[in-house]
């Protein structure tokens, strides 16, 4: 917290200055002015040498960032695809896995996440994540998107488009957390939690990795959100599950999903939307985006098959829910590596991720003794950790060229450093936020409300 307060007090980068152009030979004022643009080895003022510098100012103009309509069109589509992952994708995926009396309240978590985080993001989240700032947090220069005009660019796309593209990442991150707290958290407490968490936890970690912060500077590889989105949300969900306690009747009453049809439809929408999540993170309509789509598909398919085979070996049957969960596990695992690995790397990561995440929602879940209701930590937390670490091994010069890591062990340490920092920061701050809310209004519903079901007790509605 001391570093957070220090970062906020030091908002605003003091980068500036001027460049002095030194000239050794000057024969006339006109020649001196042109030498400031192009340094010439000739000192003659003859007409022929002067003609070349006259066209020189065009070179810097060509190097300036320019809007690319193809890139812009792709990010427009990708933004819609990523929002589709949350509403209705994640809402259906989670909604189908809870009991009938809690389906509306569970879907409401994803829906209200889109509403709350949209406001916190444009107000302060974006500037804390992508403002100049320092190594830990961005400045407040772009509070309420101040200074972002229609002409402002991020790379080759409008910055305002980059704002909403990144907003959809923030939305799904907080929505993922709801999988850990389903069927027992007060709706008002959830709204307060995600409003604070999106600012205090999500925005700073985003800055660390993508906004010019210390993890990105150290060389951490996270193409589309392995640490920022999945480890972050998975760890927060696990902490919230511990603080809320287990659902009433867990282990004594049936907690079977009420409608797996909704879950399969939701998982399918999440899968399709992930093309915008990973492909859009290339920030352009280019080969990198194309490769990201291919490796995303391969990893999801490999993980789904690996999960089914593992489940068949362990439980004797391969379930439809297992196929859906396996696909999501593969999508999570490939996320940090989507722009860095070959198809072979994606295949290996998917197979490993499917098996490890199956272990995460079975043996590890039992060992942790937490009621992670819908396995947010087992899929997203574990999958994000596995993906971040495997990225160090599978990042390929074939895809990355000269930007590929040259020392695998060094890159592995950087990846582990990012994983540990994200876990620690997310866990501690999530605990503090929930503790404050619990002291203020309470975070868990009353026993009678939980028995009745959150649809009726929190929203006054139910599914007939």
C-alpha positions as CSV (number, residue, x, y, z in Angstrom):
1,X,0.0,0.0,0.0
2,X,2.9,2.4,0.7
3,X,4.1,1.9,-2.9
4,X,0.6,2.5,-4.2
5,X,0.3,5.8,-2.3
6,X,3.7,6.8,-3.5
7,X,2.9,6.0,-7.0
8,X,-0.3,8.1,-6.9
9,X,1.6,11.1,-5.4
10,X,4.1,11.0,-8.1
11,X,1.6,10.9,-11.0
12,X,2.6,12.6,-14.2
13,X,5.7,11.9,-16.1
14,X,8.3,14.6,-16.3
15,X,9.7,13.5,-19.6
16,X,10.8,16.2,-21.9
17,X,13.7,18.3,-23.1
18,X,15.1,19.4,-26.3
19,X,17.6,18.1,-28.8
20,X,20.5,20.3,-29.8
21,X,21.8,19.9,-33.3
22,X,25.5,20.7,-33.7
23,X,27.0,21.8,-37.0
24,X,30.7,21.9,-37.6
25,X,30.6,23.9,-40.9
26,X,28.1,26.6,-41.6
27,X,28.6,28.9,-44.6
28,X,25.3,30.8,-44.7
29,X,22.1,31.1,-42.5
30,X,20.0,29.2,-45.1
31,X,22.5,26.3,-45.0
32,X,22.4,26.3,-41.2
33,X,18.6,25.9,-41.1
34,X,18.6,22.9,-43.4
35,X,21.5,21.2,-41.6
36,X,19.2,21.0,-38.5
37,X,17.1,18.5,-40.4
38,X,19.7,16.6,-42.4
39,X,23.4,16.7,-41.4
40,X,25.4,16.9,-44.6
41,X,29.1,16.2,-45.0
42,X,29.3,18.9,-47.7
43,X,29.7,22.6,-46.8
44,X,29.2,23.9,-50.3
45,X,26.1,26.2,-50.8
46,X,25.8,25.1,-54.4
47,X,22.2,24.7,-55.7
48,X,22.5,20.9,-56.2
49,X,23.3,20.0,-52.5
50,X,20.5,22.3,-51.3
51,X,17.9,20.5,-53.4
52,X,18.2,17.2,-51.5
53,X,17.7,18.7,-48.0
54,X,14.6,20.5,-49.3
55,X,12.8,17.1,-49.6
56,X,14.2,15.7,-46.3
57,X,11.4,16.9,-44.0
58,X,9.1,14.3,-45.7
59,X,11.0,11.4,-44.1
60,X,10.0,12.1,-40.5
61,X,6.4,12.6,-41.6
62,X,6.4,9.1,-43.1
63,X,7.7,7.7,-39.7
64,X,4.8,9.2,-37.7
65,X,2.0,6.8,-36.6
66,X,-0.8,6.6,-39.1
67,X,-4.3,5.2,-38.8
68,X,-4.7,1.9,-40.5
69,X,-8.3,1.2,-41.4
70,X,-7.7,-2.6,-41.6
71,X,-6.2,-2.7,-38.2
72,X,-9.0,-0.5,-36.8
73,X,-11.7,-2.7,-38.3
74,X,-10.2,-5.8,-36.8
75,X,-10.0,-4.3,-33.3
76,X,-13.6,-3.1,-33.6
77,X,-14.6,-6.7,-34.3
78,X,-12.3,-8.0,-31.6
79,X,-13.8,-5.7,-29.0
80,X,-17.3,-7.0,-29.7
81,X,-16.0,-10.6,-29.5
82,X,-14.3,-10.1,-26.1
83,X,-17.5,-8.5,-24.7
84,X,-19.4,-11.5,-26.1
85,X,-17.2,-13.7,-23.9
86,X,-18.7,-12.1,-20.8
87,X,-22.3,-11.3,-21.9
88,X,-23.7,-13.7,-22.7
89,X,-20.8,-16.3,-22.8
90,X,-19.6,-16.4,-19.2
91,X,-23.0,-15.6,-17.9
92,X,-24.4,-18.8,-19.6
93,X,-21.3,-20.9,-18.8
94,X,-21.6,-20.1,-15.0
95,X,-25.4,-19.9,-15.0
96,X,-25.9,-23.4,-16.2
97,X,-23.6,-24.9,-13.5
98,X,-25.4,-23.6,-10.4
99,X,-28.6,-24.8,-8.9
100,X,-31.9,-23.5,-10.4
101,X,-32.6,-21.2,-7.5
102,X,-29.4,-19.3,-8.1
103,X,-29.2,-19.1,-11.9
104,X,-30.4,-15.5,-12.3
105,X,-28.2,-14.2,-9.5
106,X,-25.2,-15.9,-11.0
107,X,-25.9,-14.5,-14.5
108,X,-26.4,-11.1,-12.9
109,X,-22.8,-11.1,-11.7
110,X,-21.5,-11.1,-15.3
111,X,-24.1,-8.6,-16.5
112,X,-23.5,-6.1,-13.7
113,X,-19.7,-6.5,-14.2
114,X,-20.2,-5.1,-17.7
115,X,-22.0,-2.1,-16.2
116,X,-19.8,-1.3,-13.2
117,X,-16.4,-1.8,-14.8
118,X,-17.4,0.2,-17.9
119,X,-17.8,3.2,-15.6
120,X,-14.7,2.6,-13.4
121,X,-12.6,2.0,-16.5
122,X,-13.3,5.3,-18.3
123,X,-13.3,7.3,-15.1
124,X,-10.0,6.2,-13.6
125,X,-9.1,2.6,-14.5
126,X,-7.7,3.3,-18.0
127,X,-5.4,6.2,-16.8
128,X,-4.1,4.1,-13.9
129,X,-3.3,1.3,-16.3
130,X,-2.0,3.1,-19.3
131,X,-1.1,6.6,-18.1
132,X,2.5,7.6,-18.0
133,X,3.1,7.3,-14.2
134,X,5.9,5.2,-12.9
135,X,6.9,1.5,-12.7
136,X,4.0,0.7,-10.4
137,X,1.0,2.7,-11.5
138,X,-0.1,5.1,-14.2
139,X,-0.8,8.8,-13.7
140,X,-4.2,10.6,-13.6
141,X,-3.5,12.6,-16.8
142,X,-6.2,10.7,-18.6
143,X,-8.8,10.9,-15.9
144,X,-12.3,10.5,-17.5
145,X,-10.3,10.0,-20.8
146,X,-9.1,13.6,-20.7
147,X,-7.0,14.5,-23.8
148,X,-8.0,11.5,-25.9
149,X,-9.2,13.0,-29.1
150,X,-10.6,11.3,-32.2
151,X,-7.2,11.7,-33.9
152,X,-5.2,10.3,-31.0
153,X,-3.5,6.9,-31.9
154,X,-2.2,3.9,-30.1
155,X,0.0,2.3,-32.7
156,X,-2.2,2.2,-35.9
157,X,-5.6,2.3,-34.2
158,X,-7.5,5.2,-32.5
159,X,-6.7,5.4,-28.8
160,X,-10.3,5.6,-28.0
161,X,-10.8,2.2,-29.6
162,X,-7.9,0.9,-27.6
163,X,-9.7,2.2,-24.5
164,X,-12.8,0.1,-25.0
165,X,-10.9,-2.9,-26.2
166,X,-9.0,-3.0,-22.9
167,X,-12.2,-2.2,-21.1
168,X,-13.6,-5.6,-22.2
169,X,-10.6,-7.3,-20.7
170,X,-11.3,-5.6,-17.3
171,X,-14.9,-6.6,-17.5
172,X,-14.3,-10.3,-18.0
173,X,-11.6,-10.4,-15.4
174,X,-14.0,-9.3,-12.6
175,X,-16.7,-11.5,-14.0
176,X,-14.4,-14.6,-13.8
177,X,-14.1,-14.0,-10.0
178,X,-17.9,-14.5,-9.6
179,X,-17.4,-18.2,-10.3
180,X,-15.7,-18.6,-6.9
181,X,-18.4,-16.8,-4.9
182,X,-21.5,-18.1,-6.6
183,X,-24.6,-19.0,-4.5
184,X,-23.7,-17.2,-1.3
185,X,-22.5,-13.6,-1.7
186,X,-24.6,-10.5,-1.2
187,X,-25.3,-8.8,-4.5
188,X,-24.6,-5.3,-3.1
189,X,-21.3,-6.5,-1.6
190,X,-20.3,-8.0,-5.0
191,X,-21.0,-4.7,-6.7
192,X,-19.0,-2.7,-4.2
193,X,-16.2,-5.3,-4.4
194,X,-15.8,-5.3,-8.2
195,X,-15.9,-1.5,-8.3
196,X,-13.0,-1.2,-5.9
197,X,-11.1,-4.2,-7.2
198,X,-11.1,-3.1,-10.8
199,X,-9.4,0.1,-9.7
200,X,-7.1,-1.0,-6.9
201,X,-6.1,-4.4,-8.1
202,X,-6.7,-4.8,-11.9
203,X,-5.5,-1.4,-13.1
204,X,-2.1,-1.5,-11.3
205,X,-1.3,-5.1,-12.5
206,X,-2.3,-4.1,-16.0
207,X,0.2,-1.2,-15.8
208,X,3.0,-3.5,-14.6
209,X,2.7,-5.7,-17.6
210,X,1.2,-3.7,-20.5
211,X,1.3,0.0,-19.4
212,X,5.1,0.5,-19.2
213,X,5.5,-0.9,-15.7
214,X,8.2,-2.9,-14.1
215,X,7.2,-6.4,-15.2
216,X,7.0,-5.4,-18.9
217,X,10.4,-3.6,-18.5
218,X,11.8,-6.8,-17.0
219,X,10.8,-8.7,-20.2
220,X,7.8,-10.6,-18.9
221,X,5.9,-12.2,-21.8
222,X,2.1,-11.9,-21.5
223,X,0.5,-11.6,-24.9
224,X,-3.2,-11.4,-24.0
225,X,-3.6,-11.7,-20.2
226,X,-2.2,-14.8,-18.5
227,X,-1.1,-12.8,-15.5
228,X,-3.2,-9.7,-15.9
229,X,-6.6,-11.5,-16.4
230,X,-6.4,-15.2,-15.4
231,X,-3.9,-15.5,-12.5
232,X,-5.3,-12.2,-11.1
233,X,-8.9,-13.2,-11.2
234,X,-8.3,-16.8,-10.2
235,X,-6.3,-15.8,-7.1
236,X,-8.9,-13.2,-6.1
237,X,-11.6,-15.8,-6.5
238,X,-9.8,-18.2,-4.2
239,X,-9.3,-15.6,-1.5
240,X,-13.0,-14.6,-1.8
241,X,-14.1,-18.3,-1.5
242,X,-12.1,-18.6,1.7
243,X,-13.5,-15.4,3.2
244,X,-17.1,-16.3,2.4
245,X,-16.8,-19.9,3.6
246,X,-18.4,-23.0,2.1
247,X,-22.0,-23.1,0.7
248,X,-24.6,-24.5,3.1
249,X,-25.0,-28.3,2.6
250,X,-21.8,-28.7,0.6
251,X,-20.9,-32.4,0.7
252,X,-24.4,-33.3,2.1
253,X,-26.8,-31.9,-0.5
254,X,-26.7,-32.2,-4.3
255,X,-24.9,-29.2,-5.9
256,X,-25.4,-30.6,-9.4
257,X,-25.7,-28.2,-12.3
258,X,-29.3,-27.4,-13.2
259,X,-28.8,-27.0,-16.9
260,X,-25.6,-28.0,-18.7
261,X,-27.1,-27.0,-22.0
262,X,-26.6,-23.4,-21.0
263,X,-23.1,-24.2,-19.9
264,X,-22.1,-25.8,-23.2
265,X,-23.6,-22.8,-25.2
266,X,-21.8,-20.4,-22.9
267,X,-18.5,-22.3,-23.3
268,X,-19.0,-22.2,-27.1
269,X,-19.5,-18.5,-27.1
270,X,-16.4,-18.0,-24.9
271,X,-14.4,-20.1,-27.3
272,X,-15.5,-18.0,-30.3
273,X,-15.0,-14.8,-28.4
274,X,-11.5,-15.8,-27.5
275,X,-10.4,-15.2,-31.1
276,X,-10.9,-11.5,-30.4
277,X,-9.2,-11.9,-27.0
278,X,-6.0,-13.4,-28.3
279,X,-6.2,-12.3,-32.0
280,X,-7.1,-8.8,-31.1
281,X,-4.1,-8.5,-28.8
282,X,-1.9,-8.2,-31.9
283,X,-3.5,-4.8,-32.2
284,X,-3.6,-5.2,-36.0
285,X,-5.0,-7.2,-38.9
286,X,-1.7,-9.0,-39.6
287,X,0.2,-12.3,-39.5
288,X,0.6,-12.1,-35.7
289,X,-3.2,-12.0,-35.3
290,X,-3.6,-14.9,-37.7
291,X,-1.1,-17.0,-35.9
292,X,-2.7,-16.1,-32.6
293,X,-6.0,-17.4,-33.8
294,X,-4.5,-20.7,-35.1
295,X,-2.6,-21.5,-31.9
296,X,-5.7,-20.5,-29.8
297,X,-7.8,-23.0,-31.7
298,X,-5.2,-25.7,-31.5
299,X,-4.6,-25.3,-27.7
300,X,-8.3,-25.3,-26.9
301,X,-8.9,-28.5,-29.0
302,X,-5.8,-30.2,-27.5
303,X,-6.8,-29.3,-23.9
304,X,-10.4,-30.5,-24.4
305,X,-9.2,-33.9,-25.7
306,X,-6.6,-34.2,-22.9
307,X,-9.2,-33.4,-20.3
308,X,-11.6,-36.0,-21.7
309,X,-9.0,-38.7,-21.8
310,X,-7.8,-37.9,-18.3
311,X,-11.4,-37.9,-17.0
312,X,-12.1,-41.2,-18.8
313,X,-9.0,-42.8,-17.2
314,X,-9.9,-41.4,-13.7
315,X,-13.7,-41.6,-13.5
316,X,-14.5,-44.1,-16.2
317,X,-16.6,-41.6,-18.3
318,X,-15.8,-38.6,-20.4
319,X,-18.4,-35.9,-19.6
320,X,-19.7,-33.0,-21.7
321,X,-19.0,-30.6,-18.8
322,X,-15.4,-32.0,-18.9
323,X,-15.1,-31.2,-22.6
324,X,-16.3,-27.6,-22.0
325,X,-14.0,-27.1,-19.0
326,X,-11.1,-28.6,-20.9
327,X,-11.5,-26.2,-23.8
328,X,-11.6,-23.2,-21.5
329,X,-8.5,-24.6,-19.8
330,X,-6.7,-24.7,-23.1
331,X,-7.8,-21.2,-24.0
332,X,-6.5,-19.9,-20.6
333,X,-3.1,-21.7,-20.9
334,X,-2.4,-20.3,-24.4
335,X,-3.4,-16.7,-23.6
336,X,0.0,-15.5,-22.4
337,X,1.8,-17.2,-25.3
338,X,-0.6,-16.7,-28.2
339,X,1.7,-14.3,-30.0
340,X,4.9,-16.1,-29.2
341,X,4.6,-19.8,-29.9
342,X,4.3,-22.1,-32.9
343,X,1.5,-24.6,-33.6
344,X,3.6,-27.4,-32.1
345,X,4.1,-25.3,-29.0
346,X,0.4,-24.6,-28.7
347,X,-0.4,-28.3,-29.1
348,X,2.0,-29.2,-26.3
349,X,0.7,-26.4,-24.0
350,X,-2.9,-27.4,-24.6
351,X,-2.2,-31.1,-23.8
352,X,-0.3,-30.1,-20.6
353,X,-2.9,-27.5,-19.6
354,X,-5.8,-29.9,-20.0
355,X,-4.3,-32.5,-17.6
356,X,-3.0,-30.0,-15.1
357,X,-6.3,-28.0,-14.9
358,X,-8.2,-31.3,-14.4
359,X,-5.9,-31.9,-11.4
360,X,-6.5,-28.3,-10.3
361,X,-10.3,-28.7,-10.0
362,X,-10.1,-32.2,-8.4
363,X,-7.1,-33.1,-6.2
364,X,-5.8,-29.5,-5.7
365,X,-9.3,-28.3,-4.9
366,X,-9.7,-30.9,-2.2
367,X,-6.3,-30.1,-0.8
368,X,-7.0,-26.4,-0.6
369,X,-10.4,-27.1,1.2
370,X,-11.9,-24.0,-0.4
371,X,-15.4,-23.9,-1.9
372,X,-14.4,-22.5,-5.3
373,X,-18.0,-23.0,-6.5
374,X,-17.4,-23.0,-10.3
375,X,-13.7,-23.6,-10.4
376,X,-12.5,-20.1,-11.2
377,X,-9.2,-20.8,-9.5
378,X,-8.8,-24.3,-10.8
379,X,-9.3,-23.2,-14.5
380,X,-8.1,-19.6,-14.6
381,X,-5.7,-19.4,-11.7
382,X,-4.0,-22.7,-12.3
383,X,-4.3,-22.4,-16.1
384,X,-2.8,-18.9,-16.1
385,X,0.2,-20.0,-13.9
386,X,0.8,-23.0,-16.2
387,X,0.6,-20.9,-19.3
388,X,2.9,-18.1,-18.0
389,X,5.6,-20.6,-17.1
390,X,5.3,-22.7,-20.3
391,X,5.6,-19.5,-22.3
392,X,9.3,-19.3,-21.3
393,X,9.9,-22.7,-22.8
394,X,7.8,-22.5,-26.0
395,X,8.4,-18.9,-27.0
396,X,9.9,-19.3,-30.5
397,X,12.3,-17.3,-32.7
398,X,10.3,-18.6,-35.6
399,X,7.4,-16.3,-34.4
400,X,9.2,-13.6,-32.5
401,X,12.3,-13.2,-34.5
402,X,15.1,-11.3,-32.8
403,X,12.7,-10.5,-29.9
404,X,12.6,-14.2,-28.8
405,X,14.3,-14.9,-25.4
406,X,17.9,-16.1,-25.8
407,X,18.2,-17.5,-22.3
408,X,15.4,-19.8,-21.3
409,X,16.3,-20.0,-17.6
410,X,16.4,-16.2,-17.4
411,X,13.0,-15.9,-19.1
412,X,11.7,-18.6,-16.8
413,X,12.7,-16.5,-13.8
414,X,11.1,-13.4,-15.2
415,X,7.8,-15.4,-15.8
416,X,7.9,-16.8,-12.3
417,X,8.6,-13.3,-10.9
418,X,5.5,-12.1,-12.7
419,X,3.4,-15.0,-11.4
420,X,4.5,-14.6,-7.8
421,X,4.0,-10.8,-7.8
422,X,0.5,-11.1,-9.3
423,X,-0.4,-13.8,-6.7
424,X,0.9,-11.8,-3.8
425,X,-0.6,-8.4,-4.8
426,X,-4.0,-9.8,-5.9
427,X,-4.3,-12.0,-2.8
428,X,-3.4,-9.3,-0.2
429,X,-5.5,-6.5,-1.8
430,X,-8.5,-8.7,-2.4
431,X,-8.5,-9.7,1.3
432,X,-8.3,-6.1,2.4
433,X,-11.1,-4.9,0.1
434,X,-13.4,-7.8,1.1
435,X,-12.6,-7.3,4.8
436,X,-13.5,-3.6,4.6
437,X,-16.8,-4.4,2.8
438,X,-17.6,-7.1,5.3
439,X,-17.1,-4.8,8.2
440,X,-19.3,-2.2,6.5
441,X,-22.2,-4.2,5.1
442,X,-21.4,-7.9,5.3
443,X,-20.4,-10.0,2.3
444,X,-22.4,-13.2,2.9
445,X,-26.2,-13.6,2.7
446,X,-28.2,-14.8,5.7
447,X,-28.7,-18.5,6.1
448,X,-32.5,-18.3,5.3
449,X,-31.7,-16.2,2.2
450,X,-29.2,-18.8,1.0
451,X,-31.7,-21.7,1.6
452,X,-34.3,-19.7,-0.4
453,X,-31.9,-19.1,-3.2
454,X,-30.3,-15.8,-4.2
455,X,-32.7,-15.3,-7.2
456,X,-35.5,-14.6,-4.8
457,X,-33.6,-13.3,-1.8
458,X,-31.4,-10.8,-3.7
459,X,-33.5,-10.0,-6.8
460,X,-37.1,-11.0,-6.1
461,X,-37.2,-13.2,-9.2
462,X,-37.0,-16.8,-10.0
463,X,-36.9,-19.2,-13.0
464,X,-40.1,-21.3,-13.2
